Amino acid sequence: MTGGEERINKAGSAGRLGVRAGQNKAAAKKAVDCVFAVLGEALANGEEVRLAGFEAFGIKRRPAGTGRNPRTGAAVSISTSPTFKVGKTLKDAVNAGPAS
């Protein structure tokens, strides 16, 4: 990250969600965890996830290549990777700049 950019992690997003939804941080964290779990399960099943105007998650299939597990060094076959396509609503919000 460069020059004054901030980063938000999963815990930070749960905190912000809790404030907006009027929920405590634990309930918001559970909701965020559930969203990521559902996304992961859908992608693992080969499904595409679309959130209209915001984003689309999918899987890209390609000829298998060999990679390495960074923890064990074991060789692994890689033939799919998750993809993310930005929707117009999200793109416009980012281009508009910070919320006031």
Residue, then its C-alpha position, 0 to 999 in steps of 0.5 A: m500500500t502506498g501514500g496514506e492508503e488504509r487497509i481493512n481486514k475481516a474483523g474491521s469489516a465486521g465492526r463496521l457492519g455491526v455499527r451499520a446494522g445496529q448489531n454487536k461485533a460478535a453477531a456481525k463477525k458471524a454474519v461476515d464469516c457466513v458470507f465468506a463460507v457461502l462464497g467459498e462453498a459455491l465456488a468449490n461447487g463450480e458455481e458463479v456468485r453474482l451480486a448485481g451491480f457490485e461484483a461476480f465471483g467465478i472459477k477460471r479453468r485452464p490446463a493444469g500446471t504445477g505449483r508448490n504448497p508454501r507451507t510444505g513445499a509439496a507439489v500440487s496440480i493447479s487447474t482452477s483459480p477464483t476470479f473476481k469481476v467488478g460490477k458497475t455500482l462498485k466501480d462507480a462508488v470507488n471512482a467517486g472517492p471517499a464517502s463523506 
